[in-house]
Amino acid sequence: MAFLITYPKEKVSTEFQRALATVTTPLYMSLRELVASQLTPSEVAQIAQAENIVITSPFALQLYLGQYWQDQRQPHYYVLSQRMADQLRRRGATQVHQSQSENQASLAQLVQHSTNAPVLWLTGNRHVKQNRLSALVNVHQMICYKNTWSQQKENEIVAALQGQTINRVLVTSPSSYTRLRVIESRLSKVFSSVTYYTLGDSTFTEINKFSHDVVKPVNRQHVLGQMLMKMCNDERADQ
């Protein structure tokens, strides 16, 4: 038996990697390719001059910090997690606001209660339907990266999973689940009996449509670690 973790191994702490390895063979296979968009000079200037910035993706934050998009001003930042907040503070940010829970609904509530001024949301090209941040009239989205997938990558994942028996899968987004379903259709024996674990409601709802065994976090704090430990504990209970 093995776990499939649809999340980059390098972004899983050593502590959790060790915990997984004590109960199973963890296979880390991200079902997405994130590619930076080519922004125009006017878009870069818009980012640099923004007084309120929402960042919900670690990749978007990586781009923001690496592309020197900020100028001398200190905007208000709104982010999902403590880790993202810490990254900004280490780079000198002083006005960092973290949502109470690690989901976009909680962050939308924070933004709504904090400001009526224009807010720039640095995001990707794929969104959860009926996203609450998108519904805020003062929030403007700027696509700074694309979430892509290719037949070549799908084939590589299928080849890597041949001969495995997967019994637990961490699915990190609805788009990852859509891609996973195609892979599962090609590897029915590999995924003959699976429990799915998600990081939030949107992915849980999507998987639940297909009447699968699926688990979501009991609270919205440290959801990645919470669900990885849930997978480990469930595996021990079944052994």
Solvent accessible surface area in square Angstrom, and as a share of the most:
residue,aa,sasa,rsa
1,M,146,0.65
2,A,1,0.01
3,F,0,0.00
4,L,0,0.00
5,I,0,0.00
6,T,3,0.02
7,Y,35,0.13
8,P,24,0.15
9,K,103,0.44
10,E,140,0.63
11,K,50,0.21
12,V,4,0.02
13,S,56,0.36
14,T,78,0.45
15,E,120,0.54
16,F,44,0.18
17,Q,43,0.19
18,R,168,0.61
19,A,18,0.14
20,L,0,0.00
21,A,63,0.49
22,T,101,0.59
23,V,19,0.11
24,T,21,0.12
25,T,72,0.42
26,P,29,0.18
27,L,28,0.14
28,Y,41,0.16
29,M,27,0.12
30,S,35,0.22
31,L,1,0.01
32,R,69,0.25
33,E,54,0.24
34,L,37,0.18
35,V,81,0.46
36,A,50,0.39
37,S,26,0.17
38,Q,173,0.77
39,L,21,0.11
40,T,68,0.39
41,P,118,0.74
42,S,82,0.53
43,E,54,0.24
44,V,48,0.27
45,A,39,0.31
46,Q,76,0.34
47,I,1,0.01
48,A,18,0.14
49,Q,107,0.48
50,A,14,0.11
51,E,109,0.49
52,N,10,0.05
53,I,1,0.00
54,V,0,0.00
55,I,0,0.00
56,T,14,0.08
57,S,15,0.10
58,P,63,0.39
59,F,28,0.12
60,A,0,0.00
61,L,0,0.00
62,Q,102,0.45
63,L,14,0.07
64,Y,1,0.00
65,L,16,0.08
66,G,46,0.45
67,Q,91,0.41
68,Y,176,0.67
69,W,19,0.07
70,Q,57,0.25
71,D,60,0.31
72,Q,179,0.80
73,R,104,0.38
74,Q,85,0.38
75,P,7,0.05
76,H,64,0.29
77,Y,9,0.03
78,Y,5,0.02
79,V,0,0.00
80,L,24,0.12
81,S,19,0.12
82,Q,78,0.35
83,R,152,0.55
84,M,7,0.03
85,A,0,0.00
86,D,50,0.26
87,Q,54,0.24
88,L,2,0.01
89,R,111,0.40
90,R,178,0.65
91,R,128,0.47
92,G,40,0.39
93,A,12,0.09
94,T,106,0.62
95,Q,57,0.25
96,V,15,0.08
97,H,56,0.25
98,Q,60,0.27
99,S,3,0.02
100,Q,156,0.69
101,S,23,0.15
102,E,36,0.16
103,N,41,0.21
104,Q,51,0.23
105,A,36,0.28
106,S,17,0.11
107,L,0,0.00
108,A,4,0.03
109,Q,105,0.46
110,L,47,0.23
111,V,0,0.00
112,Q,106,0.47
113,H,140,0.62
114,S,56,0.36
115,T,23,0.13
116,N,144,0.74
117,A,40,0.31
118,P,111,0.70
119,V,3,0.02
120,L,7,0.03
121,W,1,0.00
122,L,0,0.00
123,T,7,0.04
124,G,3,0.03
125,N,62,0.32
126,R,118,0.43
127,H,75,0.34
128,V,61,0.35
129,K,181,0.77
130,Q,181,0.80
131,N,16,0.08
132,R,157,0.57
133,L,0,0.00
134,S,51,0.33
135,A,78,0.61
136,L,24,0.12
137,V,154,0.89
138,N,31,0.16
139,V,18,0.11
140,H,100,0.45
141,Q,61,0.27
142,M,10,0.05
143,I,78,0.40
144,C,0,0.00
145,Y,24,0.09
146,K,102,0.43
147,N,17,0.09
148,T,49,0.29
149,W,57,0.20
150,S,45,0.29
151,Q,110,0.49
152,Q,123,0.55
153,K,72,0.30
154,E,17,0.08
155,N,64,0.33
156,E,79,0.36
157,I,21,0.11
158,V,9,0.05
159,A,70,0.54
160,A,55,0.43
161,L,0,0.00
162,Q,109,0.49
163,G,80,0.77
164,Q,59,0.26
165,T,59,0.34
166,I,1,0.01
167,N,23,0.12
168,R,14,0.05
169,V,0,0.00
170,L,0,0.00
171,V,0,0.00
172,T,29,0.17
173,S,26,0.17
174,P,35,0.22
175,S,11,0.07
176,S,1,0.01
177,Y,1,0.00
178,T,75,0.43
179,R,22,0.08
180,L,0,0.00
181,R,105,0.38
182,V,71,0.41
183,I,0,0.00
184,E,25,0.11
185,S,87,0.56
186,R,110,0.40
187,L,10,0.05
188,S,79,0.51
189,K,178,0.76
190,V,8,0.05
191,F,21,0.09
192,S,88,0.57
193,S,86,0.55
194,V,21,0.12
195,T,28,0.16
196,Y,7,0.03
197,Y,0,0.00
198,T,0,0.00
199,L,35,0.17
200,G,17,0.16
201,D,69,0.36
202,S,42,0.27
203,T,5,0.03
204,F,44,0.18
205,T,74,0.43
206,E,46,0.20
207,I,0,0.00
208,N,76,0.39
209,K,137,0.58
210,F,73,0.30
211,S,102,0.66
212,H,68,0.30
213,D,98,0.51
214,V,23,0.13
215,V,39,0.22
216,K,76,0.32
217,P,6,0.04
218,V,138,0.80
219,N,74,0.38
220,R,47,0.17
221,Q,70,0.31
222,H,127,0.57
223,V,11,0.07
224,L,34,0.17
225,G,11,0.10
226,Q,43,0.19
227,M,2,0.01
228,L,1,0.00
229,M,63,0.28
230,K,79,0.33
231,M,0,0.00
232,C,0,0.00
233,N,79,0.41
234,D,31,0.16
235,E,13,0.06
236,R,109,0.40
237,A,86,0.67
238,D,105,0.54
239,Q,146,0.65
